[in-house]
Amino acid sequence: MAAEDPSERNTLGGRVKRYARVGGAVGGLAARLAGSKYLGTKLDTDAHARDLRDALGGLKGPLMKVAQIMSTVPDMLPPEYVEELAHLQSNAPAMGWLFVKRRMAAELGTEWQKKFASFEHDAAAAASLGQVHRAESKKGEPLACKLQYPDMSSAVEADLRQLKVIFAVYRRYDKALDPKEIHREVSARLREELDYKREAAHMTLYANMLSDENEVHVPTSFPALSTDRLLTMSWLDGENLLTIKEAAQKKRDQVAQNLFRAWYVPFYHYGVIHGDPHLGNYSVCPDGSINLLDFGCIRVFGPEFVQGVLDLYNSLLTDDADLAVHAYETWGFKGLTQEIIDVLNMWAAFIYSPLLIDKKRKIQEGDGTMYGAKVAAEVHKELHKLGGVKPPREFVLMDRAAIGLGSVFTHLAAEVNWHRLFNDLIGDFDVKTLAKTQKAALKKAKVPETE
């Protein structure tokens, strides 16, 4: 294997270059936002949101990923920003063949092409941190080679500092949410996403956790063809979720149920969640089964956090106010007043409502296409009145998974008995048993410790 390219490390030069690019893209937008607050200038929030989306969408790397996270947690931003950022897709233009040859040589050595039977020059997909190429192993196995863009470590650190500035400006404009813990969580997960060996371990973890789920498929990694910045895995054929939007109701419902189990079997049985329910991270097979394709953004929760999720569910089921407060405190919410608890319960009632009644229904009642946007706007307004709240960092990806999946289910117009799906999962849940199964699963897959 070739020696490490010094340009891949987090360097001052790399960060300075990134500051220049990002500063030019978003600096003026932040200034406009601040000006509207302190200079009395009128801010066209719709236009500002579109400009922000366009600026972030033109940048490969972490800020584009952050924009996607922000767009799927509606209570993090006002509705007009959520709507615009939701359009961001991980399909930035791919880097060309000369780039690919250099990167592959840096990872597998100058004779890297001899390690494959074939390797396609054009990328099959391009995302925010890297791109994927189809290839074939010497044994004729179809492969997907995920190759990280250069200098991403410096880009991550530079973008995270810029994000802190953006959050600080926005915090002065709107105090509904204190983003400090959000920034900490996003920072930890983004740094982990750069480590493709960690992602390979996550892939093994998911294959083990979902081994009994016949309608969910997980690729297999090829360690001999992988490095810290190159992840080679088996290629799984499937269609984009959008292709079944007009399919028969039965198939759409089947896909929705498979997605539900793919995300929540790991959470309720092992305390692990896939924190990136993005359309590009799964595909659909002709028989309605699904492929999970990306394992960079994985979150491991303490068993007590999972217990808190169930406590909140049971508090709503039994109208137990004290149990709800206990759940919020278990998650790490602090300084809760009755007024803030009431607002948090408004959001909880929306998230849990499909699980509370034993009947077949859509995930969201009404005709809205932005899942949770109306409720989130009301929650945001009330929190602003009360002086705001600081969401604990663990809450970020849990909320994102719930909203992201809810958006997919809304898109599919799936009609499912969510109550039965959920109760089949939680069964005879026991927090001590979860602690044991989680420890064993992480050890078996050799998953590194997480922050």
Secondary structure, DSSP 8 states (H G I E B T S, - for coil): -----GGGS--HHHHHHHHHHHHHHHHHHHHHHHHHHHT-----HHHHHHHHHHHHHTS-SHHHHHHHHHHTSGGGS-HHHHHHHTT--S------HHHHHHHHHHHH-TTGGGGEEEE-SS-SEE-SSEEEEEEEETTS-EEEEEEE-TTHHHHHHHHHHHHHHHHHHHHHH--SB--HHHHHHHHHHHHHHT-HHHHHHHHHHHHHHTTT-TTEE---B-GGG--SSEEEEE----B-GGGGTTS-HHHHHHHHHHHHHHHHHHHHHHSEEE----GGGEEE-TTS-EEE---SSEEE--HHHHHHHHHHHHHHHHT-HHHHHHHHHHHT--S--HHHHHHHHHHHHHHHHHHHSSS-EESS-SS-SSTTHHHHHHHHHHHHHTT-B---THHHHHHHHHHHHHHHHHHHT-EE-HHHHHHHHHTT--HHHHHHHHHHHHHHHT-----
